Amino acid sequence: MSTQDDGGPAFPIPVDDDRDCVSRIASGYGGMSLRDAMAIAAAGHIWTQYQVDGTAREYPEWRQGVAIEAYRLADEMLAAREGS
């Protein structure tokens, strides 16, 4: 697991008046992080590029490569979002 900021919840909901929601989010069960959502969105595009350029045929562990690149892109997107 990355120690980098995960961007918070991907699909935030107002929780001010809902104690059940507040406790779920505080406990870590509030849903996926923005970082995970960005990586999911990027993975399909990265996989498509692997198919187009032949990487998937040449690299037996291409699935791991797609996942690694998806999270790298998500990290870059979060950094750009923060203006770094």
VMD Tcl script that draws the C-alpha trace (Angstrom):
set ca {
  {0.00 0.00 0.00}
  {1.26 3.44 -0.89}
  {1.99 5.97 1.83}
  {1.14 8.75 -0.63}
  {-2.02 10.79 -0.17}
  {-4.85 8.82 -1.75}
  {-6.91 11.90 -2.60}
  {-9.70 11.11 -0.15}
  {-12.93 9.35 -1.08}
  {-13.68 8.96 -4.79}
  {-17.41 9.55 -4.40}
  {-17.79 11.69 -1.27}
  {-21.15 12.06 0.39}
  {-22.25 14.69 2.90}
  {-21.92 13.19 6.36}
  {-22.45 16.10 8.74}
  {-25.84 14.91 9.97}
  {-25.46 11.18 9.39}
  {-23.55 9.53 12.23}
  {-23.55 6.16 10.49}
  {-21.77 7.61 7.43}
  {-19.30 9.54 9.59}
  {-18.29 6.38 11.46}
  {-17.92 4.33 8.25}
  {-15.66 6.90 6.62}
  {-13.63 7.44 9.80}
  {-13.10 3.67 10.11}
  {-11.88 3.35 6.53}
  {-14.99 1.63 5.19}
  {-16.31 4.63 3.32}
  {-15.52 3.30 -0.15}
  {-12.64 3.45 -2.57}
  {-10.09 6.24 -2.64}
  {-9.79 8.75 -5.44}
  {-6.38 7.21 -6.23}
  {-7.99 3.79 -6.74}
  {-10.75 5.27 -8.93}
  {-8.16 7.05 -11.08}
  {-6.10 3.87 -11.44}
  {-9.20 1.91 -12.46}
  {-10.05 4.53 -15.07}
  {-6.51 4.47 -16.47}
  {-6.05 0.69 -16.52}
  {-8.23 0.05 -19.57}
  {-6.41 2.66 -21.61}
  {-3.02 1.34 -20.57}
  {-4.08 -2.24 -21.38}
  {-5.25 -1.08 -24.82}
  {-1.87 0.53 -25.46}
  {-0.13 -2.70 -24.39}
  {-2.24 -4.53 -26.99}
  {-1.49 -1.98 -29.72}
  {2.27 -1.85 -29.18}
  {2.67 -5.60 -28.60}
  {3.87 -5.35 -25.00}
  {1.27 -7.89 -23.85}
  {2.69 -10.54 -26.20}
  {6.33 -9.86 -25.35}
  {6.02 -9.42 -21.60}
  {4.54 -12.40 -19.69}
  {3.80 -10.30 -16.60}
  {1.95 -7.61 -18.57}
  {-0.98 -7.58 -16.14}
  {1.32 -6.46 -13.34}
  {2.80 -3.84 -15.67}
  {-0.67 -2.47 -16.42}
  {-1.45 -2.21 -12.69}
  {1.87 -0.53 -11.89}
  {1.48 1.98 -14.71}
  {-2.16 2.68 -13.75}
  {-1.14 3.61 -10.20}
  {1.80 5.67 -11.45}
  {-0.58 7.63 -13.62}
  {-3.04 8.02 -10.72}
  {-0.22 9.36 -8.54}
  {0.70 11.87 -11.25}
  {-2.94 12.93 -11.57}
  {-3.17 13.50 -7.80}
  {0.07 15.52 -7.86}
  {-1.25 17.64 -10.73}
  {-4.48 18.15 -8.84}
  {-2.52 19.56 -5.90}
  {-0.49 21.77 -8.21}
  {2.84 20.06 -7.47}
}
mol new
graphics top color blue
foreach p $ca { graphics top sphere $p radius 0.5 }
foreach p [lrange $ca 0 end-1] q [lrange $ca 1 end] { graphics top cylinder $p $q radius 0.2 }
display resetview
